[in-house]
């Protein structure tokens, strides 16, 4: 099946060619006909499956004919990065349509956004907080919205945006097309879908199964040795771009700083950064000027870089859904990727639910020439910073070499019992 089968207008076909699209992904193949037929759609798919084009192309097809200079399509996204990514896709795909798209989000001066709204835009990609602010000021007119898209709905729930979403929806025309996309379907999102969608077509594309193009491995380690292990692992592994996940903003900033000081081309991406610094970090990562990006879960929403070779969970994700979101950043665009997860003694109960979803035990590895027996240094009260420099590389930049990790077999102490399911005996691998 090719994109030509959808009979898009020539101007949109030009954008598809410019984006390099030839064959629709499963989510695109299933969603596009239903959206073009004016059905409400609930799409369940992982990140990296092409869902942005799945709704962007039908929206462009719908709006290319009809009035201009007022908002006809509203796309709500949880983060600024995802809003910008969606906007950029719309600009590329719709470059010959003369339709205007713009972004609306907080953390930046609102006056340029107000000016652009007054000039007229047919598509607005917005984050909930700033959107409500501009609606309350009377400068964001949503009375003629024909299409509403709720993108990454599960992440908006995680960020506490559901009350804002309901407030926005109440102010939209009752007669509209609504599209909801989510990687997972918790009860709250299911209830929201029942509220805002009318007789939706539900399309599910491997929404709970991590991508088959990704290989997975666990690195059991004590918490105070995570940073030196990470640096040694990167020194001994052939990588392209590497995305490292931490649990907190403070840890993302600190770890990126430590890696930069050790000679790595690293940057951090977390919610407290001003927008210009967030954009600079993303731009550097996309261009390859920055090889390693250390990010929190929320900030990493919207990272769309096809050449991420490795995702490293510096901090273990709390849920299977979070794991799926994270590792979905690699193994994209028909490429393969690796997902490495550091796991401490206290976190081993979080492993077996992931293994259950994967349908097999996660390979457990240890790194050659790394001293796992070093004791934890003294830590000041309330300070989680590991100050041990054991195993930390020098100032040389990361070098490419063959992988120096090996499969763990019968490793004692911390490493024993990882991945053990309740009521089942673990066999050393």
N, C-alpha and C positions, 0 to 999 in steps of 0.2 A: 504493500500500500504506500502511495506517495502523497505528498501534500496537494498535488494537483487534483486529487479526487474530491477535495472539499470545495472546489470551485470558488476560491477566494478571488476578489477583485484583483486586477493586474497590479495595482499599486501595492497591495498587500503581498502578492506573490513576489514582488521585487524585494520586499523586506525579508521574506523567508529565505530567498536566495542570498541576500546580503549577510544573513545570520549563519549561513552555511547549513541550513536544515535541508535534509533530503527525505528521510523516512520518519514519520511520527513515532514518538515513544508510546508505550502502552497507555499512559494516562491521557496523552494528546489524542490518540486514536479513538479512545472511548468517550472522552469529554466533548470534543469539538462538535460532533454532530448534534448532541443533545443541547449544547449551548446555542448553536446556530438555529435550532428548532424552538428556541425561546423557553426551554424547560428550566426550572430551578435545578441545580445540581449540587450534590454533596460528594466531593472527591476526596478519597482517602488514599494517600500515597506518601511515601518517604520523601525527604529532601533529595534533590538531585535527579528527580524523575521527569523533569520538564513541565511541571504544572503551571509555571508562569506563562509560557506560550500557549498552554491549553486553554487559558481564559483570555489572554491578551489578544490572540488572533481573532476569535469570534467577536470580541468587543470592538476591535477596529473595523471588522466587517459590518457590524451593526451601525456604527457611528459615522461611517464614511458618507452615508447619505443622511440628510436631515439637517436641522439647525446647528449653528455654530455659536461660539462665544458664551455658552453657559455650560455648567457642569451636568454632563449626561451619564457619566460613569464614575463611581466612587469606589476606590480600592483601599481597604483598611488593612494595615500591616502592623505588627507588634513593635518593630524597631526601625530606626532611621536607616540602618544599613539595608534592610530588606526593602524599605520604601524606595531608596535610591536605586537598588538593583532592578526592581520592577519598572521604575521610571525609565531607566536606561534601556531595558528590553523593549518598552513601548516606543521609545524614540527610534530604535533601530528597526523594529518590525514595521512601524508606521511612518517611516521617513518620507515616503512619497504620498501619504494620504492628506497632508496638511492639517491633520488633527493635532491639537496641542495638549501635552501632558505636563503636569507639574507636581511637585512634592510639597507636603505640608507636615511639618513636625517641629517639636520643641527643641530647645538648646541652641537656637539661632535666632537672630533678629526677625521678628514677624513682619516688619514693614515691607520687605521685598515680596513676601508671600501675598500680602494684602494687595500690593500693586499688580502682581500677576493675576490674581483673581479678578480684579477690576478690569484688566485688559481682556480677560476671557480665556478660559481653558475648558476643553470638553472632557478631559480625564484628570482626576485628582487622585494621587496616591498619598494617603495620610496616615499618621499615627493618631490614636484616639484623643490624647490630651489636647494637643494644639488644635485639632479639628473642632472639638467642642468649644474651645476658646474663641475661635474665629466665627463659629456659628452663633455664639452668644453675642458677639460684637455686631452681628448682622452683615458681615462681609463675605460669609460663606453661604451661598444660596443653594440649598439641596432640594428645592421644591420640584425640580425637573429631572431628578436623577432617574434614569431608566434601568441601570444595572448597578447592583451592589455586590462587591466581592469581599468576603472575609477570608483573608489569607493567613495561614499558620494559626488557625483558631485555637489549637491546644496551647500554643505558646502565649497567646493573648490571655487565656485563662490562667496560666502559670504566673503571668505578670500582674494579675489582678484587674484586667481591663474589661471583664464581662459586664459590670454595671455601666461602664462608659459605652460599651457596644449597644446595650439595650437602650440607653438614652439617645444614642445617635439614630438607631433604627426607628424609634418612635417618631422622629421628625422627618423621616423620608416618606415619599409617596407610597401608599399601600399597593398601588399597581406598579410593580417593578419586577425585574428578574433578579434573583439572588443566588449567588454562587458561594459555597462554603468549602474551603480546603483545609485539611488537617492531616497530620501524619498519624495521629492516634485519635481515638474516640472515647474519652472519659465521659462519665454520666453528665457532667455539666455541659459539655459540648453537645451531647446528644439532645439535651433539653433545649439548648439554644437553637439547634437545628430545627426542632419541632416548632419553636416559636416563630422563626423568621423565614423558613422555607415552605413553599406550598407544593405539595405532591412532588417532592424532588426525585430526580433520577439519582440513585446511589451508585457510585463507581468506586470500586475498591481495587487497588493495584499494589499488592504486597505491602500493605501499610504497617504490618507488625513484624515483618521478617527483614533483618538487615541484608544489605545488598550482597549478592553472591560473588561480586568482584572484589570483596574485601576479605583478607585473611586476618585472623585474630590471635593474639597471644597475651598471656599474663606475665607480669614481672613482679613476683612477690618481693617486698622490700620493707624495711622499717622506715617509718616516716622521716626520720632525720637523715636518711641516706637518699631520699628521692632526688634531690637536686644534683648531687654528684653522679648518681646513676644515670640521670637524664643526659648530662653532658657527655659522659663516657659512651653511652649508647649512641648518641648522635655522631660522635667522633668515629665510631666503628661501623656505622650503617650507611649504605648508599641511599641518599635521599634527594628529593627535589625540594618542594615546599613542604613544611611541617607545621601542622596546627596542634598546639598544646593546650589542653583544657585544664583550668583550675576551678576550684569551687568558689573562690572569693575574688573580689576586685583587688584587694590589697595584695593577695598572693600573686595575681597575674602581673601587677606592676612590679613587685619585688623580684619575681623570677625572671622577667624580661630584662630587668636592670642587671641582675647577676650574670645572665647569659651574655649580655652585651659587654660587660666588664671582662668576661672570659674569652672574648674574641669572636663570638657568634653574631651574625647579622640578625638581630631579634628585635621585636617590638611588641607592645601589649595593646590589647583592645578590650576595654571595659567601660561600663556605663558612666563612670564619673569623668571620663575624658571629654573635653569640649569637642564639638563636631568637627572642627578643622583638623584636630589631631587624630580623631577617629578615621577621618577620610584619608589623611596622610598615611596612617598605618595600613589601611586597606589597599591604597594605591601602591605602596611599596611592596606589599605582599603579592599583589596581582602581577606587578611588573617583574618580580624576581629580585628586586633590590634588597628586599628583606626576606631571608630564607625561612625564618621561624616566627610565627605569630602565636603569642600566648594570650588566650582569651577566656572569658567566662561564657557560660552557656547562652545567656541572653544576648551578649554583645556579638556572639558568633552567628546569630541568625542573620541571614542575608549574605554570608560569605559564599560567593559562587566562583570558585577558582578550580578549573578542571584538572590542573596539574598538581594538586595536593597528593603527595605520595604516601604520607604518613599522618595519622591522627594519633596523638599520644595523650592518654588520660592520666595526667599527673596526679589528679585527684579522682578517685573512683566515682562514677555517676551514681546517684541515689536510686534510680529506677531503670528498668529495661527501656522505657520510652526515651529517657535521657541518653542512654547508651546508643540507641538506634539513631537519634538525631545527630549525635556527635560523629559516629563513624560514617554516617551518610555523607560527610564532607569529603571523603576520599572514595576511590573506586568509581569515579563518575566519568561520564562521556566515554563509556566502553573501555575505560582503563582499569587497571588493577590497583589496589592500595593495601596498606597495612594498618591495623589498629592495635596499638600496644597499650596495655592498661597496667599501671602500677597499683598494687593492692597490698594493704597492710594487714596485720593480724586481725585487727578489729573489723575490717571490711570484708572478710572472706564470706560472710553470710550473704553478701550482695552478689556473689558470683553465680551461684547455682540458678537463680531465675534467668540470667542471661544465657547460660548454657541450655536451659530448658527451651528457650525461644530458638536458639541456634540449632538445637537437636543433636548436639555433640559437646563433649568436654572441651574447654579452652586449653590450648597448649600452654604449658607453664615453662618458662625459660629463666635461666640465670646467665649472667654475663661473665665471660672469661676475664680473669685478671682484675676482678673487682672484689674488694674486701667487704663482704656482707656482715662481718663480725664486729666491726667497730662500734663501740658503745655510743649512746646518745650524749652529746655535750650538755653541760649545765644550761638550763634555759630560764630566763627571767620570768616571773609570774606574768601570765597573760600574753607571752610572746611565743608564737608558734614557729619562729624562724630557725631553721636548722643552720647552725654556724660551722658545722664540720666541713672541712675542705678535702676530706678523703676522696680520692678518685676523681677530683676535679681536674679537668684538662688545663693546660697552660693557655697562653694568649693566642695561640694559633687558631686560625679560622677552621671551621669544620672541613675535614678532608674525606674524600670518597674512598672507601675500601670495602672489602668483602665483609659480610656480617660476622660478628664475633660472638653472637649469642648461641647458646645450645639449649636443647630441650632439657627441662628439669626432670630428673628421675630419682625419686626417693630422697629428695632434699629434706633434711631434718628441720626441727624447730619451727620457725615462722612459716616455712613453705609447706609443711605437712598439713593436709586436710583442706587445702584451698579447693573450692569448687565442690565440696562434699554436699550432697543433697540430704535432707533430713531422712533418716531411716535407711540410708544406703551406704554401703561400704565403698570407700574410695580406693581405687587401684592405682598404684604408681605407674606413670607412663614413661 
